[in-house]
């Protein structure tokens, strides 16, 4: 069996933060390792098996751990992380975390998806074909970030994997669904952004008044389905955590 610590880099980055780089590539296998460690730490925190860790933030390839220096030390946290990696590497992803699947309605094209035309043109497909391809699979939530509630999802079918815009928009509406290479994503709030916007969900994806502000966690699955203007209006501002497919 290969050494689970091989290639893992743990370093103190200042401000009582430890960064743990798990691997050097964006892939499902790499993200499996990250999320197994992530959900193992969360379980330990819930069950009181670890002291001093305040928050854990996963990315595609790494974990960032915030700790309270009044309760623990960086060395103790580093040793805990090494133990977590060793333990989680011997387990399958399904042993550590059971993903939930979320169905997200999307109105494609037009005012909701101004880049659908250009995506279809670059892909050599019709707009309807792009929609069919985009809605044909479930996507893993690799991470949340960039702005509150932004979902990084993958992987997109290579036929519609188009690059970001050369000139990002100053404002992208909340709920916008975009493509950037092999990634697809959902904007949790209005923000600047350079992803190709192909549609928009009427659902409220992020609500700071709720706990948690979004229920979708790294490792969960997301599948999109198309809705028309009338259903878009009916579902406007329904919170994703309360939405049930009909």
C-alpha positions in Angstrom: 0.0 0.0 0.0 1.3 3.5 -0.9 2.1 5.9 1.8 -1.0 8.1 2.3 1.2 11.0 3.3 3.3 10.9 0.2 2.9 14.2 -1.7 0.8 15.8 1.1 2.1 19.2 2.3 1.0 20.6 5.6 2.1 24.2 6.4 1.2 27.0 8.8 0.1 30.0 6.7 -0.2 32.6 9.5 -3.2 33.8 11.5 -3.7 30.4 13.1 -4.4 28.7 9.8 -3.0 25.5 8.5 -3.1 24.7 4.8 -2.9 21.0 3.7 -2.3 20.4 0.0 -3.4 16.9 -0.7 -2.4 16.6 -4.4 -1.3 18.6 -7.3 -4.0 18.0 -9.8 -7.7 18.7 -10.2 -9.4 15.3 -10.5 -12.1 13.2 -9.0 -9.5 11.0 -7.4 -7.7 13.9 -5.8 -11.0 15.5 -4.6 -12.1 12.1 -3.1 -9.0 12.3 -0.9 -9.7 15.9 0.1 -13.4 15.3 0.9 -12.8 12.1 2.8 -10.4 14.0 5.0 -12.8 16.9 5.2 -15.9 14.9 6.3 -13.8 12.8 8.7 -12.7 16.0 10.5 -16.3 17.3 10.5 -17.4 14.0 12.1 -14.6 14.3 14.7 -15.6 17.9 15.5 -19.3 16.9 15.9 -18.4 14.1 18.3 -16.0 16.1 20.3 -13.0 14.0 19.3 -10.8 17.0 18.4 -10.3 20.2 20.2 -9.5 23.7 18.9 -10.4 23.3 15.3 -12.9 26.0 14.4 -13.5 25.5 10.7 -12.4 23.4 7.8 -12.6 24.6 4.2 -12.1 22.2 1.3 -11.0 23.1 -2.2 -10.4 21.0 -5.3 -7.0 19.8 -4.0 -6.5 21.0 -0.4 -8.0 21.7 3.0 -7.6 24.9 5.0 -8.0 24.5 8.8 -8.7 27.3 11.2 -7.9 26.7 14.8 -8.1 28.4 18.2 -4.6 28.9 19.7 -6.2 29.1 23.2 -7.3 25.5 22.9 -4.7 23.8 20.8 -1.4 24.3 18.9 -0.4 24.1 15.3 1.6 21.0 16.0 -1.3 19.2 17.6 -3.6 20.1 14.7 -0.9 19.0 12.2 -0.6 15.6 14.0 -4.4 15.3 13.9 -4.5 16.0 10.2 -1.8 13.3 9.6 -3.9 10.8 11.5 -7.0 11.8 9.6 -5.2 11.3 6.2 -3.9 7.9 7.3 -7.4 6.8 8.5 -9.4 8.2 5.6 -7.1 6.8 2.9 -8.1 3.3 4.0 -11.8 4.0 3.6 -13.9 4.5 0.5 -15.7 7.8 -0.2 -19.1 6.2 0.6 -17.9 5.0 4.0 -17.1 8.6 5.0 -19.9 10.6 3.4 -23.3 9.8 1.9 -24.0 12.5 -0.7 -27.4 14.1 -1.2 -28.8 14.9 -4.7 -30.3 18.3 -5.4 -32.5 19.0 -8.4 -32.2 22.6 -9.5 -34.6 24.1 -12.0 -33.0 26.4 -14.6 -34.5 28.7 -17.3 -32.0 28.6 -20.1 -31.1 31.2 -22.7 -32.6 34.6 -23.3 -32.4 37.1 -20.5 -31.5 34.3 -18.1 -28.6 32.8 -20.2 -27.1 35.5 -22.4 -24.1 33.3 -23.3 -26.1 30.2 -24.4 -25.9 31.4 -28.1 -22.1 31.7 -28.0 -21.6 28.4 -26.2 -23.7 26.7 -28.8 -21.8 28.3 -31.6 -18.4 27.4 -30.2 -19.5 23.9 -29.5 -21.0 23.4 -32.9 -24.4 22.5 -31.4 -27.8 24.0 -31.3 -29.0 25.8 -28.1 -31.4 22.9 -27.4 -28.5 20.4 -27.7 -26.4 22.4 -25.2 -29.3 22.3 -22.8 -29.8 18.6 -23.2 -26.1 17.9 -22.7 -25.9 20.2 -19.6 -29.0 18.5 -18.0 -27.9 15.0 -18.9 -25.8 14.3 -15.9 -25.3 14.8 -12.1 -22.4 17.0 -11.0 -20.4 16.8 -7.9 -20.1 19.8 -5.7 -16.3 20.0 -5.4 -16.3 23.1 -3.3 -18.0 26.4 -2.4 -16.2 29.6 -2.6 -15.2 32.8 -4.6 -18.4 34.4 -3.2 -20.9 33.2 -0.6 -22.8 30.2 -1.8 -21.0 29.9 -5.2 -21.1 26.2 -6.2 -18.1 24.7 -8.1 -19.5 21.7 -9.9 -18.0 19.2 -12.3 -17.3 17.8 -14.7 -19.0 19.2 -17.7 -19.3 17.1 -20.9 -16.3 18.1 -23.1 -18.6 19.0 -25.9 -19.8 22.1 -24.1 -16.6 22.8 -22.1 -16.0 26.4 -23.3 -13.5 28.9 -21.8 -14.4 31.8 -19.6 -15.3 35.2 -21.0 -12.3 37.3 -22.0 -13.9 40.3 -20.4 -15.8 39.4 -17.1 -19.1 41.1 -16.3 -19.3 43.6 -13.6 -22.6 42.1 -12.4 -23.9 38.6 -12.7 -27.3 38.0 -11.1 -27.7 35.6 -8.2 -28.8 32.1 -9.4 -26.9 32.4 -12.7 -25.7 29.1 -14.0 -22.4 29.2 -15.9 -19.7 27.2 -17.6 -15.9 27.6 -17.4 -14.0 24.9 -19.0 -14.9 21.5 -17.5 -16.6 23.3 -14.6 -20.2 24.4 -14.2 -21.4 26.5 -11.3 -24.2 28.5 -9.7 -23.8 32.1 -8.4 -25.1 32.3 -4.8 -25.3 36.1 -4.8 -25.0 38.9 -7.4 -21.3 39.5 -8.1 -18.8 40.1 -10.8 -17.9 37.0 -12.9 -16.4 35.7 -16.0 -18.2 32.4 -16.5 -20.3 31.8 -19.6 -23.9 32.3 -18.3 -26.3 29.8 -20.0 -29.2 30.0 -17.6 -30.6 31.0 -14.2 -32.3 29.2 -11.4 -35.2 31.0 -9.7 -34.3 29.3 -6.4 -32.6 31.3 -3.6 -29.2 29.4 -3.4 -27.8 31.4 -0.5 -29.6 32.9 2.5 -27.4 34.3 5.4 -30.4 34.2 7.7 -30.5 30.4 7.6 -28.3 27.8 9.2 -26.6 26.7 7.1 -26.9 29.5 4.5 -26.9 26.8 1.8 -27.6 23.1 2.4 -25.4 21.9 -0.4 -22.1 20.5 0.9 -18.9 19.5 -0.8 -19.4 16.0 -2.1 -23.2 16.4 -2.7 -24.6 15.9 -6.2 -26.5 18.5 -8.3 -28.6 17.9 -11.4 -30.2 20.6 -13.5 -33.6 20.5 -15.3 -35.1 23.0 -17.6 -38.2 25.1 -16.7 -40.1 27.8 -18.6 -40.9 31.3 -17.8 -44.2 30.5 -15.9 -42.5 28.0 -13.6 -39.6 30.3 -13.1 -41.9 32.9 -11.7 -43.7 30.4 -9.5 -40.4 29.2 -8.0 -38.9 32.7 -7.6 -37.0 33.0 -4.2 -37.9 29.5 -3.0 -35.0 28.5 -0.8 -33.0 25.5 -2.2 -33.2 23.8 1.1 -37.0 23.8 1.0 -37.4 22.9 -2.7 -38.8 19.5 -3.6 -39.1 18.3 -7.2 -42.7 17.6 -8.2 
